[in-house]
């Protein structure tokens, strides 16, 4: 009787794992891609025109980064950092890859 109970428990456990895996697959497939990033030390980007500096500043702020703008000597600076890891969800893998590439080129760890 004990052997039969152990065998039945093993079969039920195996069936439960298969059902769990099957039901988790659509959830995993539907999950939005996430990009995590940080920039522990402040970085400064230089721009010749105010509009480009403002666009860069706005993008960084939308991502949740610390950022400030300064203008001097005929050019514009954007000083930014993100000392704590942040994560942003994107609509698809293509968009997530583009942002991960941009973040890495801008100096962030991803």
Phi, psi and omega in degrees: 000318179297318179298318180296319179295317179296316179297316179298317179299318179297318178295314179297320179296316179296317178297318178299321178294316179297316180295317179299316181294319180293320181283338179281333184303311179297326179295315179295321180293330183272353182294142178284140177293145183236138173242126177254144184205162171201161175220095188296320181255141179301148178229153181235131175246140182253139180226145178277334181236148185295325183295318179293319178297316180296318179297317179295315178301312181299319179298314180298318180295321178296330177279354178091014180279155170282130181208149174214157180246146174219146177233133177192153176057031177080009176222174185235138179244145170238119179254129187213158175200165174210078188295334178257146177300135177235154177229138179231134177271145178234163186288332180205171182297324181299312179296318179299318179296319179298315180292320178300319178296313180299315179300315180296317178295332181277351175112002180280151167278137177234000000 
